[in-house]
Amino acid sequence: MGKVVLVTGVARKLGGRFVRRIQHDPEVDRVIGVDAEVPEHQLGNAEFVRADIRHPMIAKVLAQHAVDTVVHMDVSGTPLGSGGRAQVKETNVIGTMQLLGACQKAPTVRRLVVKSTTSVYGSAPRDPAVFTETMPPKSLPSGGFAKDAVEVEGYVRGFARRRPDVAVAVLRFANILGPQADSPLAEYFSLPALPTVFGYDPRLQFVHEDDVTDVLVLASLDARRGTLNSGTFNIAGDGVLLLSQTARRLGRPTVPVLLPAVTWVGQMLRTAGVTDFSPEQIRLLTHGRVVDTTQMRETLGFAPRYTTAETFCDFARSRGPGLLPPDRLARTVDAIAAALPAGADRT
């Protein structure tokens, strides 16, 4: 018989995409989609079970379906439906604890894949140029989704010690973008003008939502090698983009804000319901973050189809034209840069 794959967080677009994709793999016999909310999108031939992973019921689901592969995608930075930040944190942390407890007691489980984020490295002024999977952050995230992800990974490491017979893969995704992206950063880039931190032009990395689906399938099945790789892997498209370059590609003007006032601007945007301009996102848009993907290629055996620049271009096309024509904006910025005296600060 083929694999029985249980996927959490299927009410979200990314979870739905993964479910529709993996059910067509010849190694997979059945796919069980789990979420506390009923998905608005189709899940194909997958069986949907309405269950909250924060409750012990998830253990019954694992046992009833004799699940051997668990893909935990219900770790997110944004609420679903009318839920707020408190509910998101409970699902991320308490839900993960409950799910791992159920997996620990389920003798059929042999593979666990966890969706995490490169936000666990934080964003600080004295960060290394490139983070590898073994590097600790200079400053641990103090709150929000990044702190949730740090706690989630800690629980996963504990589970791996208690169940050494289970192959565990943690995928730390860079900022996920694409035509269907609905993350806080996607909301930020959809603003008519982009608030930026005066004097800073951070380096950013992106991963395309299609590559996210592909690598999740590979990590869940690993048919390429016929083995199940365990470990923690940074997942990102090749290359980096400066924040100023993203604005030019979008055709959107930037609004530089002095650092002391950025938090106030973020609070104002959140109050207006425009975007989740959280302290975590402010630090990213100030100091940036770049990760090394050697292990992704050499150990996991995955090569993204989209570079960081290609990912952003696909996202930008889906958002339509900005206030300023990108080509004209780029020529204007280049002309101003060329006119600056040698040695002038061009950030």
Backbone torsions as a table, in degrees:
resi	resn	phi	psi	omega
1	MET	NA	153.2	179.7
2	GLY	-81.2	-178.3	-176.7
3	LYS	-73.0	149.6	171.6
4	VAL	-111.1	111.8	-172.4
5	VAL	-108.0	125.6	173.9
6	LEU	-105.0	130.1	-177.6
7	VAL	-121.9	126.8	176.1
8	THR	-94.2	159.6	176.5
9	GLY	72.5	33.1	-174.1
10	VAL	-79.5	-8.7	177.1
11	ALA	-75.9	-16.6	176.0
12	ARG	-83.9	154.9	-175.1
13	LYS	-58.9	-43.3	-177.3
14	LEU	-65.4	-40.9	177.5
15	GLY	-63.4	-39.8	177.9
16	GLY	-64.6	-40.6	178.2
17	ARG	-61.3	-43.7	-178.8
18	PHE	-65.5	-42.5	179.9
19	VAL	-61.3	-45.5	-179.5
20	ARG	-63.7	-30.9	-178.4
21	ARG	-78.2	-49.5	-170.6
22	ILE	-71.3	-24.5	-178.0
23	GLN	-67.3	-16.3	179.5
24	HIS	-91.3	-3.2	179.0
25	ASP	-73.1	134.5	-177.1
26	PRO	-63.2	-19.7	178.7
27	GLU	-77.2	-15.0	-172.0
28	VAL	-99.5	128.5	177.7
29	ASP	-92.4	-46.6	-179.0
30	ARG	-141.9	150.5	175.1
31	VAL	-126.0	128.2	178.6
32	ILE	-111.1	116.8	178.0
33	GLY	-97.1	131.6	-176.1
34	VAL	-125.3	134.6	173.4
35	ASP	-164.9	155.6	176.9
36	ALA	-76.9	-20.4	179.0
37	GLU	-109.9	148.4	176.8
38	VAL	-78.2	126.9	-178.5
39	PRO	-63.1	142.7	174.0
40	GLU	-84.7	-12.7	-179.6
41	HIS	-106.6	166.1	179.9
42	GLN	-77.8	146.9	176.9
43	LEU	-112.7	15.7	179.5
44	GLY	65.8	-132.4	-179.1
45	ASN	-90.9	5.1	-179.7
46	ALA	-69.6	150.3	176.3
47	GLU	-92.0	125.9	-179.5
48	PHE	-96.8	132.0	175.4
49	VAL	-120.8	118.6	178.6
50	ARG	-80.7	106.4	-177.4
51	ALA	-150.8	142.1	177.6
52	ASP	-94.1	119.1	-176.4
53	ILE	-67.7	-8.0	176.0
54	ARG	-77.0	-9.5	-175.9
55	HIS	-111.2	153.4	-176.9
56	PRO	-61.5	-12.3	-179.1
57	MET	-55.9	-27.2	-176.9
58	ILE	-61.8	-29.3	178.0
59	ALA	-64.6	-37.9	178.4
60	LYS	-66.4	-35.5	179.2
61	VAL	-65.3	-44.4	178.2
62	LEU	-60.2	-44.1	-177.8
63	ALA	-70.3	-43.1	-176.4
64	GLN	-61.0	-37.5	-175.7
65	HIS	-100.3	2.7	-179.8
66	ALA	50.8	51.5	-176.2
67	VAL	-68.2	135.3	176.7
68	ASP	-112.5	-17.8	-179.8
69	THR	-130.9	124.9	179.5
70	VAL	-115.5	125.7	176.4
71	VAL	-114.7	108.1	-174.0
72	HIS	-93.6	100.4	-179.7
73	MET	-109.1	0.6	-178.3
74	ASP	-86.2	49.6	173.6
75	VAL	-123.7	107.2	-168.9
76	SER	-141.7	161.4	178.9
77	GLY	-100.6	-4.4	-176.8
78	THR	-124.7	144.4	178.0
79	PRO	-71.9	156.0	176.3
80	LEU	-108.7	126.0	-178.5
81	GLY	72.1	-131.1	-175.4
82	SER	-92.1	2.8	-178.7
83	GLY	-67.2	152.8	179.1
84	GLY	-110.9	-168.2	-177.0
85	ARG	-60.8	-38.5	-178.7
86	ALA	-62.5	-41.6	179.1
87	GLN	-67.1	-39.5	178.1
88	VAL	-59.7	-46.5	-179.3
89	LYS	-63.1	-42.1	179.1
90	GLU	-61.7	-43.2	179.4
91	THR	-65.3	-43.8	-179.8
92	ASN	-61.7	-51.6	-171.0
93	VAL	-91.4	-60.1	-178.9
94	ILE	-64.8	-40.5	178.6
95	GLY	-61.2	-42.1	177.8
96	THR	-64.1	-43.2	178.3
97	MET	-58.7	-44.9	-179.2
98	GLN	-65.8	-41.4	179.5
99	LEU	-64.5	-44.3	-179.8
100	LEU	-66.4	-36.2	176.0
101	GLY	-62.4	-40.2	178.0
102	ALA	-67.1	-40.2	178.7
103	CYS	-64.6	-37.1	-179.1
104	GLN	-62.1	-34.8	-178.1
105	LYS	-89.0	-6.9	-176.6
106	ALA	-93.5	107.6	-176.8
107	PRO	-67.6	-18.1	-177.6
108	THR	-80.6	-20.5	-176.0
109	VAL	-69.8	125.9	-179.5
110	ARG	-125.9	-8.8	-176.4
111	ARG	-146.5	132.7	176.9
112	LEU	-131.3	126.0	176.4
113	VAL	-120.2	129.1	-175.9
114	VAL	-120.4	126.7	174.9
115	LYS	-80.4	116.4	177.8
116	SER	-123.5	-161.1	-172.7
117	THR	-148.3	150.2	174.7
118	THR	-71.2	-4.5	175.6
119	SER	-62.5	-17.3	179.1
120	VAL	-62.9	-20.4	178.2
121	TYR	-79.5	-14.1	-176.6
122	GLY	71.8	-173.2	175.3
123	SER	-144.3	115.1	-175.8
124	ALA	-141.4	157.3	-175.9
125	PRO	-64.3	-24.5	-177.0
126	ARG	-106.9	22.7	177.4
127	ASP	-65.0	152.5	172.2
128	PRO	-64.3	159.7	-179.5
129	ALA	-61.8	-36.3	-178.7
130	VAL	-140.0	130.2	177.5
131	PHE	-90.2	133.3	167.6
132	THR	-101.8	168.4	-175.2
133	GLU	-63.0	-23.1	-176.6
134	THR	-92.9	-5.1	-177.5
135	MET	-82.1	130.2	173.5
136	PRO	-79.0	152.7	177.4
137	PRO	-68.8	149.7	175.3
138	LYS	-67.7	-32.2	178.9
139	SER	-142.6	115.9	-178.6
140	LEU	-63.2	141.6	176.3
141	PRO	-55.6	136.8	-174.8
142	SER	-94.5	-9.0	-178.6
143	GLY	-176.2	-177.5	175.4
144	GLY	70.5	-161.4	-176.9
145	PHE	-60.0	-37.8	-178.7
146	ALA	-61.2	-43.1	178.5
147	LYS	-66.9	-38.7	175.8
148	ASP	-56.7	-45.8	-177.5
149	ALA	-64.1	-37.2	176.8
150	VAL	-61.8	-44.8	179.2
151	GLU	-65.4	-42.6	179.0
152	VAL	-58.2	-46.6	-179.4
153	GLU	-64.1	-34.3	176.7
154	GLY	-62.9	-42.9	177.6
155	TYR	-65.9	-36.7	179.6
156	VAL	-65.8	-40.9	177.7
157	ARG	-62.4	-39.5	176.7
158	GLY	-63.3	-41.5	177.4
159	PHE	-61.8	-42.4	-178.6
160	ALA	-62.0	-34.6	177.2
161	ARG	-70.0	-37.3	-178.2
162	ARG	-77.6	-27.6	179.4
163	ARG	-125.0	72.4	-178.3
164	PRO	-65.4	-13.7	178.5
165	ASP	-79.5	-8.8	179.7
166	VAL	-98.9	128.2	175.7
167	ALA	-78.8	123.8	-174.6
168	VAL	-119.3	127.0	176.3
169	ALA	-123.7	127.0	175.8
170	VAL	-109.9	120.8	-178.1
171	LEU	-105.9	113.2	178.6
172	ARG	-93.0	102.4	-176.7
173	PHE	-85.8	137.7	167.1
174	ALA	-68.3	-177.7	-178.5
175	ASN	-58.8	122.4	-175.7
176	ILE	-87.4	124.7	178.4
177	LEU	-132.8	164.5	179.6
178	GLY	158.8	176.2	-178.2
179	PRO	-58.5	-29.1	-177.7
180	GLN	-100.9	6.9	-175.0
181	ALA	-62.0	136.2	179.2
182	ASP	-133.2	35.0	-178.4
183	SER	-86.8	166.3	175.6
184	PRO	-57.0	-36.9	179.9
185	LEU	-68.4	-36.5	176.2
186	ALA	-63.0	-38.6	176.9
187	GLU	-64.7	-40.4	178.7
188	TYR	-60.8	-47.2	-178.9
189	PHE	-69.5	-11.9	178.9
190	SER	-91.3	-5.0	177.1
191	LEU	-65.1	148.1	179.3
192	PRO	-64.1	-28.6	174.3
193	ALA	-138.6	141.3	-172.2
194	LEU	-99.9	114.4	172.9
195	PRO	-66.0	131.1	177.9
196	THR	-129.5	164.3	179.4
197	VAL	-89.8	121.5	-175.9
198	PHE	-57.5	128.7	177.0
199	GLY	89.7	-0.7	-178.1
200	TYR	-123.3	141.0	177.0
201	ASP	-138.2	79.4	-170.1
202	PRO	-69.1	153.9	173.6
203	ARG	-87.5	134.0	-176.8
204	LEU	-127.1	151.4	174.8
205	GLN	-124.2	147.8	178.6
206	PHE	-133.7	157.4	173.3
207	VAL	-131.6	135.6	-176.3
208	HIS	-75.5	143.9	-179.2
209	GLU	-59.7	-29.6	175.8
210	ASP	-67.6	-39.7	177.1
211	ASP	-67.5	-32.9	176.9
212	VAL	-60.3	-46.4	179.0
213	THR	-62.4	-44.2	-178.0
214	ASP	-62.0	-45.2	-175.9
215	VAL	-72.8	-30.7	175.4
216	LEU	-64.4	-40.5	176.6
217	VAL	-63.0	-46.0	-179.9
218	LEU	-61.2	-44.6	-178.9
219	ALA	-67.7	-30.3	-179.0
220	SER	-76.6	-33.7	-174.2
221	LEU	-116.0	-39.4	-178.2
222	ASP	49.9	50.7	-179.6
223	ALA	-70.4	-19.5	-176.8
224	ARG	-63.3	-40.2	-177.2
225	ARG	-103.9	-15.1	-175.7
226	GLY	75.4	11.5	178.6
227	THR	-128.8	171.7	179.9
228	LEU	-115.0	104.8	-179.6
229	ASN	-76.5	135.5	175.5
230	SER	-111.1	156.5	176.6
231	GLY	136.8	-174.0	179.2
232	THR	-112.6	133.1	-173.3
233	PHE	-133.8	129.6	170.1
234	ASN	-75.6	133.9	-179.9
235	ILE	-123.4	114.0	-179.0
236	ALA	-156.6	154.6	173.9
237	GLY	-74.4	154.9	-179.7
238	ASP	-62.7	147.6	174.1
239	GLY	83.5	176.2	178.8
240	VAL	-136.6	162.7	171.8
241	LEU	-129.5	140.5	170.5
242	LEU	-77.8	152.3	178.9
243	LEU	-58.4	-37.4	178.4
244	SER	-63.5	-34.6	178.0
245	GLN	-68.6	-36.4	178.0
246	THR	-64.6	-40.0	178.9
247	ALA	-62.8	-41.1	178.9
248	ARG	-64.5	-39.9	179.7
249	ARG	-68.8	-28.5	177.7
250	LEU	-83.2	-18.8	-174.1
251	GLY	72.2	29.8	-178.5
252	ARG	-114.0	136.4	177.1
253	PRO	-72.6	155.1	175.5
254	THR	-102.8	152.8	177.6
255	VAL	-122.2	91.4	-179.0
256	PRO	-63.9	132.5	-179.6
257	VAL	-124.3	136.1	177.2
258	LEU	-61.7	141.8	-173.4
259	LEU	-52.2	-43.4	-179.5
260	PRO	-61.3	-23.5	-176.7
261	ALA	-95.3	-6.3	-175.2
262	VAL	-63.8	-42.1	-180.0
263	THR	-60.7	-40.6	178.2
264	TRP	-63.3	-42.2	178.0
265	VAL	-63.1	-41.5	178.4
266	GLY	-61.5	-43.0	178.5
267	GLN	-63.3	-38.3	-179.9
268	MET	-66.1	-41.3	179.0
269	LEU	-66.4	-40.8	179.3
270	ARG	-65.9	-40.2	179.2
271	THR	-63.2	-37.2	179.2
272	ALA	-77.6	-6.1	179.5
273	GLY	72.5	20.2	-177.5
274	VAL	-76.8	-49.2	-178.8
275	THR	-162.1	161.0	178.2
276	ASP	-86.2	78.9	-178.3
277	PHE	-85.0	71.0	-172.3
278	SER	-77.6	162.8	174.9
279	PRO	-55.8	-36.4	177.9
280	GLU	-61.0	-43.7	-180.0
281	GLN	-70.7	-35.6	177.7
282	ILE	-61.3	-42.3	179.0
283	ARG	-64.5	-39.0	177.3
284	LEU	-62.0	-42.6	-178.1
285	LEU	-78.7	-2.1	174.3
286	THR	-100.8	-51.4	-172.7
287	HIS	-107.5	-16.7	179.9
288	GLY	71.3	-175.6	178.0
289	ARG	-167.0	132.7	177.9
290	VAL	-133.0	136.2	-178.6
291	VAL	-121.8	153.6	176.9
292	ASP	-84.6	138.9	-177.6
293	THR	-119.0	24.2	179.8
294	THR	-60.1	-44.8	-179.1
295	GLN	-65.0	-34.2	177.0
296	MET	-58.4	-42.0	-177.5
297	ARG	-81.2	-46.8	-170.6
298	GLU	-84.4	-35.4	-177.8
299	THR	-96.5	-50.3	-180.0
300	LEU	-76.8	-26.5	178.4
301	GLY	77.1	33.4	-177.8
302	PHE	-115.9	133.3	175.7
303	ALA	-123.3	113.1	-178.6
304	PRO	-59.9	146.1	176.9
305	ARG	-77.8	-25.7	-176.3
306	TYR	-114.2	136.6	169.8
307	THR	-78.2	173.4	175.4
308	THR	-58.6	-45.5	-179.5
309	ALA	-64.9	-41.9	179.7
310	GLU	-66.6	-37.9	176.7
311	THR	-60.2	-46.3	-177.6
312	PHE	-67.9	-37.0	178.9
313	CYS	-63.6	-39.8	178.0
314	ASP	-64.6	-41.0	176.4
315	PHE	-63.3	-45.4	-177.2
316	ALA	-62.2	-39.6	178.5
317	ARG	-61.5	-36.2	-178.0
318	SER	-72.0	-18.4	-177.8
319	ARG	-94.3	-4.0	177.9
320	GLY	77.7	178.9	-176.8
321	PRO	-69.7	146.7	177.2
322	GLY	-87.8	-168.6	-179.6
323	LEU	-67.9	-28.6	-177.4
324	LEU	-120.3	136.4	176.3
325	PRO	-59.5	124.4	-176.2
326	PRO	-54.4	-42.0	-178.1
327	ASP	-64.3	-44.4	-179.8
328	ARG	-67.1	-40.6	178.3
329	LEU	-61.8	-42.3	-179.6
330	ALA	-64.1	-42.7	179.9
331	ARG	-64.0	-38.7	-179.5
332	THR	-65.8	-46.0	179.2
333	VAL	-62.8	-41.2	179.0
334	ASP	-64.0	-39.0	179.6
335	ALA	-65.7	-41.0	178.3
336	ILE	-65.2	-42.3	179.7
337	ALA	-63.0	-39.6	179.9
338	ALA	-66.9	-27.5	-177.9
339	ALA	-83.0	-12.8	179.7
340	LEU	-67.4	143.6	176.1
341	PRO	-65.9	152.7	179.8
342	ALA	-56.9	136.0	177.3
343	GLY	86.0	-0.8	179.4
344	ALA	-72.3	152.2	179.1
345	ASP	-74.5	118.9	-176.5
346	ARG	-108.4	19.3	179.2
347	THR	-81.9	NA	NA
